[in-house]
């Protein structure tokens, strides 16, 4: 197995990880929105909203990091050709 196949598998793996991270982001947003809707006090609603923003930002940073890895893998694959 040459390096070309390794980079192709790496690209597939990274794309799967990006998709899973997007699913986790969606799931977290949904759960936190449910908590916001069920919260009775203003302070708890505000806390859940902050958590929702923070979690979304964490997921966005993770997705950006994976996208950078994907671009690097694509460049390395292009060098092999």
Residue, then its C-alpha position, 0 to 999 in steps of 0.5 A: x500500500x503506497x502513500x497515495x492510498x494512505x492519504x485517500x483513507x485519511x481523507x475519508x476518515x477526516x470527512x467522517x469525523x467532520x460529519x460526526x462533529x456536525x451531528x454532535x453540534x446539532x444534538x447539543x444545540x437541540x438538547x440545550x434548546x430544550x433545557x432553555x424552554x423548560x427552565x423556569x428562572x431567568x438566570x437558568x435560561x441565561x446560563x443555558x443560552x451561554x452554554x449553548x453558545x459556548x458549545x457551538x463555538x467548541x464544535x465550530x473550532x473542532x470542525x475548522x481544525x478537521x477542515x485544515x487537516x483535510x486540506x493538508x491531506x488533499x495537498x499531500x495526496x496531490x503531491x503524490x500524484 
